[in-house]
Amino acid sequence: MGRHSERGGRTSGARADDEPGAARIVDVHDVSVSYGDVAALRGVSFSAAPGDFVAVTGHSGAGKTTLVNAIAGIVGLASGAIDLGAGRDRSRDPAAVAIIPQGNGLASVLTAYENVLAPLRARGCSPAEAAERATAALASVGLGESGTHLVEELSGGQQQRAAVARGLAIDAGVLLADEPTSELDHDNRERILDLLRARADAGGIVVMTTHDPEAAERADRVIVLDDGLVV
């Protein structure tokens, strides 16, 4: 089941195909993932192009997190294929993906700023560029004054926003957001959804899992999972 809405101006900000980190398409073809005898995904297929904001919904245990982890290359496939279309050979390229994991995945011994900075330096950003991008990303999620706090000193909602800032700062062609608003109040939820919407409008591909029907409404398309199947 899907739902489409066309949004003006999406293609005007699309990236050139040869820009580093750009992705021309996400193609999930007949993907199955199993954990032992448990089938987490069963023959899932969908495609997304630059400018697309896709929401994946379903009950707990439906396979939403497994799907984003499969796209990110974190879990292996039992069958099927995933093509991120990055580069001329259209090979699967994990460097073209940034993920905002459920549970934030932040290092508690680092500050919010250091958590955003570290993956940028690991991807080859110069110290000056990494600092600028980390600072801007934290400000965009409303944490400009909290970046120097250790993660353990932040509230659950602040930690989630720091994780969003980290994903946005990487500026990959594909952004995978796993329940990015689950810990947020209404105003901060709207702030984060606006940022994800803007990321897609600028030519990125955003795939967001959510239990929140109102959050899903902000996407161009909704994919519903039920026990590992698209329904």
C-alpha positions in Angstrom: 0.0 0.0 0.0 1.5 3.4 -0.9 0.4 7.0 -1.0 1.8 9.6 -3.3 1.7 13.4 -3.1 3.7 15.6 -5.6 5.6 18.5 -4.1 6.7 21.4 -6.2 10.4 22.3 -6.6 11.8 18.9 -5.5 13.9 18.4 -8.7 15.3 21.9 -8.7 17.7 21.1 -5.8 18.6 17.6 -7.0 22.3 16.7 -6.9 24.4 16.0 -9.9 25.0 12.3 -10.4 28.7 12.6 -10.1 28.7 14.6 -6.9 30.5 12.7 -4.0 27.9 11.0 -1.8 25.1 11.5 -4.3 22.7 8.7 -5.0 20.6 8.4 -8.0 18.2 5.8 -6.7 17.5 3.4 -3.9 16.3 0.1 -5.3 15.2 -2.6 -2.8 14.4 -5.7 -4.9 12.7 -8.8 -3.4 14.7 -8.5 -0.2 14.4 -11.1 2.6 16.2 -11.0 5.9 16.2 -13.8 8.5 17.4 -14.0 12.1 17.8 -17.7 12.6 14.4 -19.3 11.9 12.6 -15.9 12.1 11.9 -14.1 8.8 12.2 -10.4 9.5 11.6 -9.3 5.9 9.9 -11.3 3.2 10.3 -10.3 -0.4 10.2 -6.5 0.2 10.6 -4.3 -2.9 10.4 -0.5 -3.4 12.4 2.2 -5.1 13.1 5.9 -4.3 14.8 8.6 -6.3 16.5 11.9 -5.3 13.9 14.2 -3.8 11.8 11.4 -2.3 10.8 11.3 1.3 9.5 7.8 2.1 7.9 6.8 5.4 7.8 3.2 6.5 5.2 2.3 9.1 3.9 -0.8 10.8 3.5 -2.3 14.3 6.5 -3.1 16.5 8.3 -6.1 15.1 6.9 -5.6 11.6 10.5 -5.2 10.1 10.9 -1.5 9.9 14.3 -1.3 11.6 15.5 -4.4 9.8 14.7 -2.7 6.5 16.7 0.4 7.2 19.6 -1.7 8.6 19.5 -3.8 5.4 19.7 -0.7 3.2 22.6 0.6 5.4 24.4 -2.7 5.0 24.3 -3.4 8.7 22.5 -6.8 8.3 23.0 -9.3 5.6 20.3 -10.4 3.1 18.9 -13.9 2.9 17.9 -13.1 -0.7 17.2 -10.2 -3.0 19.4 -7.2 -3.7 19.8 -3.5 -2.8 21.2 -1.0 -5.2 22.0 2.5 -4.0 22.9 3.6 -7.5 25.9 5.6 -6.3 28.5 6.2 -8.9 28.6 5.3 -12.5 28.8 1.5 -11.9 25.6 1.7 -9.8 27.2 -0.5 -7.2 26.0 -0.6 -3.6 28.0 2.0 -1.7 27.6 2.2 2.1 29.5 5.5 2.1 26.5 7.0 0.3 24.3 6.4 3.4 23.9 8.1 6.7 21.7 6.5 9.4 19.9 8.0 12.4 19.5 4.8 14.5 16.7 4.0 16.9 18.1 4.6 20.4 20.4 7.3 19.0 23.7 5.3 19.0 25.6 8.2 20.6 28.8 7.7 22.6 28.0 8.7 26.2 31.7 9.6 26.9 31.7 12.3 24.2 29.9 15.6 24.0 27.0 16.1 21.6 29.4 18.2 19.4 32.1 15.5 19.4 29.5 12.8 18.5 28.6 14.9 15.4 32.2 15.8 14.6 33.7 12.3 14.8 32.0 10.7 11.7 32.8 13.7 9.6 36.5 13.4 10.4 36.3 9.7 9.8 34.9 10.4 6.3 37.8 12.7 5.5 36.4 16.2 6.2 39.1 18.7 7.1 39.0 19.9 10.8 37.6 23.3 9.7 34.9 21.9 7.5 33.9 19.2 10.1 33.7 21.9 12.8 31.5 24.1 10.6 29.2 21.3 9.6 28.9 20.0 13.2 28.1 23.4 14.6 25.5 24.1 11.9 23.8 20.8 12.3 23.5 21.1 16.1 22.1 24.6 15.7 19.5 23.4 13.1 18.1 20.9 15.7 18.0 23.5 18.5 21.1 22.3 20.3 23.5 25.1 19.5 24.0 25.9 23.2 24.1 22.2 24.3 26.8 20.9 22.1 29.4 21.0 24.9 27.4 18.8 27.2 28.2 15.2 27.6 25.6 12.9 26.1 24.7 11.5 29.5 23.9 15.0 30.6 21.3 15.4 27.9 17.6 14.5 28.1 16.3 11.7 25.9 14.8 14.2 23.5 18.1 16.1 23.3 20.0 12.9 22.6 17.6 12.1 19.8 18.1 15.5 18.3 21.9 15.2 18.5 21.6 11.9 16.6 19.6 13.6 13.9 22.2 16.4 13.8 24.9 13.8 13.3 23.0 12.1 10.4 22.2 15.5 8.7 25.8 16.7 9.0 27.2 13.7 7.1 25.2 14.9 4.1 25.0 11.5 2.4 22.8 10.9 -0.6 20.6 8.6 1.4 19.5 9.4 4.9 17.9 6.6 6.9 16.0 7.8 10.0 14.7 5.1 12.3 12.0 6.5 14.5 13.7 9.9 14.7 10.8 11.7 16.5 9.8 9.1 19.1 11.2 11.0 22.0 10.3 14.5 20.9 7.6 17.0 22.0 5.4 18.5 19.3 7.5 21.5 18.5 10.7 19.6 18.2 9.0 16.8 16.2 7.9 19.5 13.7 11.4 20.9 13.6 13.0 17.5 12.8 10.3 16.7 10.2 11.0 20.0 8.5 14.7 19.2 8.4 14.0 15.8 6.8 11.6 17.3 4.4 14.2 20.0 3.4 16.9 17.3 3.0 14.7 15.5 0.4 13.7 18.8 -1.3 17.5 19.5 -1.7 17.9 16.3 -3.7 18.5 13.7 -1.0 16.6 10.4 -0.5 15.1 10.1 3.0 13.6 6.9 4.3 12.0 7.3 7.8 10.4 4.6 9.9 7.7 5.8 12.3 4.8 4.7 14.5 3.4 8.3 14.2 0.6 8.7 11.6 1.1 12.5 11.6 4.8 12.1 11.0 4.1 9.7 8.1 1.8 12.3 6.5 4.8 14.5 5.9 6.3 12.0 3.5 5.6 11.7 -0.2 4.9 8.0 0.1 4.0 5.6 2.9 5.1 1.9 2.8 3.3 -0.3 5.4 5.0 -3.4 6.7 3.2 -6.2 8.5 5.3 -9.2 9.7 8.0 -8.5 7.1 5.7 -8.0 4.2 4.6 -4.9 2.3 0.9 -4.8 2.6 
